[in-house]
């Protein structure tokens, strides 16, 4: 679908969206000219997006099951949680950034635990307290978390601002937003109150299982890559890919937010 499908011409897209993409271009120019052209070409597609991207989208089949089921369903909700994590590209991109330069299992466990604590807390509390915020805005923050981690990995903050943010605190805080993003989506499905807490705990348990499976695959791939000379040469480029992906997610979500408000 084109923007005309929404009754909006390209020129009438919210000015904030174009200002945002202009700001992104400036940041990319400051980072690396060689990668700026390719990244900006992708970012420039934001205003032309055919369909706004929801990072926490749930398939129609899963959505129907969540809306129609009642009572305690431990195994099905564990499966749904694991499926969400394994297919949740926003989570996976952020985790890739988190573990990119972590070599000791102790450090990996610490950061993944912080992310899991944040994710679990807001997922469960967000649904139980029925705190709802626009899914587009939450997913935009999640996209920003990917870009933030890429910048952190290349040491951008000390160079630009003379300050190195606390990586552990940032991981916990962004974990809170990742969990809240899914909670916001689940609230739209009006889960049955009978067995709600048990199903949420089962869902969250499935998310953590899926996270461990995905993280294992990522670490295996990273271990083999680190043994190759190309890791030292292309590690920076890989983080530029993460940076671009994060900005694309931000752009898509904010575009979707403005389109739905017109």
C-alpha positions in Angstrom: 0.0 0.0 0.0 1.2 3.5 -0.7 0.7 6.6 1.3 -2.1 7.5 -1.0 -4.0 4.6 0.5 -4.2 6.6 3.7 -5.3 9.7 1.8 -1.9 11.3 2.4 0.5 12.6 -0.2 4.2 12.4 0.3 4.4 16.2 0.8 1.9 16.1 3.6 3.8 13.6 5.8 4.4 15.1 9.3 7.2 17.6 9.3 8.6 15.9 12.4 9.3 12.8 10.4 11.4 14.6 7.9 13.2 16.5 10.6 13.9 13.2 12.3 15.4 11.6 9.1 17.5 14.8 8.6 18.9 14.4 12.1 19.7 10.8 11.5 21.6 11.8 8.4 23.6 14.3 10.3 24.6 11.6 12.9 25.5 9.2 10.2 27.8 11.8 8.6 29.5 12.3 11.9 30.1 8.6 12.4 31.7 7.4 9.1 31.4 8.8 5.6 32.1 5.5 4.0 29.1 3.9 5.5 26.9 7.0 5.5 25.8 6.7 1.9 24.5 3.2 2.2 22.8 3.7 5.5 21.2 7.0 4.4 19.8 5.3 1.3 17.9 2.9 3.6 16.8 5.6 6.0 15.5 7.8 3.2 12.9 5.0 2.5 11.2 5.8 5.8 8.7 8.4 4.4 7.9 6.0 1.5 7.2 3.0 3.7 4.3 1.0 2.3 3.2 -0.3 5.7 4.3 0.8 9.2 6.3 -1.9 10.9 5.2 -3.2 14.2 8.1 -4.9 16.0 5.8 -6.7 18.4 3.3 -7.9 15.8 1.5 -11.1 16.6 0.3 -13.5 13.8 -3.4 -13.7 13.2 -3.5 -17.3 14.3 -1.8 -16.5 17.6 -4.0 -13.4 18.1 -7.1 -15.4 17.6 -6.0 -18.0 20.2 -5.1 -15.4 22.8 -8.5 -13.7 22.4 -10.6 -16.8 22.4 -8.9 -19.0 25.0 -9.9 -19.0 28.7 -8.6 -20.5 31.9 -5.0 -21.6 32.6 -3.1 -22.7 29.5 0.6 -23.1 30.6 2.1 -25.0 27.7 0.4 -23.0 24.8 1.4 -19.7 26.4 5.0 -20.9 26.9 5.1 -21.8 23.2 3.7 -18.4 22.2 6.3 -16.6 24.4 9.2 -18.6 23.0 7.9 -18.1 19.4 7.7 -14.3 20.0 11.3 -14.1 21.2 12.8 -16.3 18.5 11.0 -14.3 15.8 11.3 -10.9 17.5 13.9 -9.2 15.4 14.0 -6.1 17.6 14.9 -8.2 20.7 17.5 -10.2 18.7 19.1 -7.1 17.3 19.5 -5.5 20.7 20.9 -8.7 22.2 23.4 -9.0 19.3 24.6 -5.5 20.2 24.8 -6.3 23.9 26.9 -9.4 23.5 28.9 -8.2 20.5 32.1 -7.4 22.5 31.4 -9.6 25.6 33.7 -12.6 25.8 33.4 -13.9 29.3 30.3 -16.0 30.1 30.0 -14.2 33.4 29.6 -10.9 31.7 27.2 -12.3 29.2 25.1 -13.8 32.0 25.0 -10.5 33.9 23.8 -8.4 30.9 21.3 -11.0 29.7 19.9 -11.3 33.3 19.5 -7.5 33.5 17.7 -7.5 30.2 15.5 -10.4 31.3 14.6 -8.8 34.6 13.6 -5.6 32.9 11.7 -7.4 30.2 9.8 -9.7 32.6 8.9 -6.9 35.0 7.1 -4.6 32.6 5.6 -7.5 30.6 3.7 -8.8 33.6 3.0 -5.6 35.4 2.0 -3.8 32.2 -0.7 -6.3 31.5 -1.9 -6.6 35.1 -2.1 -2.9 35.6 -3.5 -2.3 32.1 -1.1 0.6 31.5 -1.3 1.3 27.7 0.8 3.6 25.6 0.9 3.7 21.8 2.7 0.6 20.5 4.3 2.8 17.8 6.0 5.0 20.4 7.2 2.1 22.5 8.6 0.3 19.5 10.3 3.5 18.4 12.1 3.5 21.7 13.0 -0.1 21.2 14.4 0.7 17.8 16.4 3.5 19.5 17.8 0.9 21.9 19.3 -1.0 19.0 20.9 2.2 17.6 22.1 3.2 21.1 23.9 -0.1 21.6 25.6 0.1 18.2 26.9 3.6 19.1 28.0 2.4 22.5 29.9 -0.5 20.9 31.9 1.8 18.7 32.7 4.2 21.5 30.7 7.1 20.2 29.6 8.6 23.5 33.0 9.3 25.0 34.1 10.9 21.7 31.0 13.0 21.3 30.1 13.9 24.8 33.1 12.9 27.0 30.9 10.6 29.0 30.5 6.8 29.0 27.0 5.8 30.0 26.6 2.8 32.4 26.1 -0.1 30.1 24.4 -2.3 32.7 21.9 0.4 33.7 21.1 1.0 30.0 20.5 -2.7 29.4 18.1 -2.8 32.4 16.3 0.3 31.3 15.9 -0.8 27.7 14.8 -4.2 28.9 11.9 -2.4 30.7 10.8 -0.8 27.4 11.1 -4.1 25.5 8.8 -5.8 28.0 6.4 -2.9 28.0 6.2 -3.0 24.2 4.8 -6.6 24.3 2.6 -5.8 27.2 1.0 -3.0 25.2 0.3 -5.4 22.3 -1.2 -8.1 24.6 -3.5 -5.5 26.2 -5.1 -5.0 22.7 -6.1 -8.7 22.7 -8.1 -8.5 26.0 -6.8 -11.7 27.5 -9.3 -13.6 29.7 -9.0 -12.7 33.3 -9.4 -16.3 34.4 -5.9 -17.6 34.7 -4.4 -14.3 33.5 -1.5 -14.3 35.9 -0.6 -17.9 35.4 -0.7 -17.5 31.6 1.4 -14.3 31.7 4.0 -16.1 33.8 4.0 -19.0 31.4 4.3 -16.6 28.4 7.2 -14.9 30.1 8.8 -18.2 30.8 8.5 -19.0 27.2 10.1 -15.7 26.3 13.1 -16.5 28.4 13.4 -20.0 26.9 13.2 -18.5 23.4 15.8 -15.9 24.5 18.2 -18.6 25.6 17.8 -20.5 22.4 18.3 -17.4 20.2 21.2 -16.2 22.3 22.9 -19.7 22.1 22.7 -19.5 18.3 24.0 -15.9 18.3 26.9 -16.8 20.5 27.9 -19.9 18.5 28.0 -17.7 15.3 29.9 -15.0 17.1 32.4 -17.4 18.5 33.3 -18.7 15.1 33.4 -15.2 13.6 35.7 -14.0 16.4 38.2 -16.6 15.4 38.4 -15.1 11.9 40.6 -12.2 11.1 37.6 -10.5 9.5 36.1 -9.8 12.9 38.6 -7.2 13.8 38.2 -5.6 10.3 34.5 -5.8 10.1 33.3 -5.4 13.6 32.8 -1.7 13.2 30.9 -2.2 9.9 28.6 -4.8 11.6 27.7 -2.2 14.3 26.9 0.3 11.5 24.4 -2.2 10.2 22.9 -2.4 13.7 22.8 1.4 13.9 21.0 1.6 10.5 18.6 -1.1 11.5 17.8 0.8 14.8 17.2 4.1 13.0 15.0 2.3 10.4 12.9 0.9 13.2 12.6 4.3 14.8 11.6 5.9 11.5 9.0 3.2 10.6 7.4 3.4 14.0 7.2 7.2 14.2 5.9 7.3 10.6 3.2 4.8 11.6 2.4 6.8 14.7 1.8 10.0 12.7 -0.1 8.3 10.0 -2.6 6.8 12.5 -3.1 10.2 14.1 -4.1 12.0 10.9 
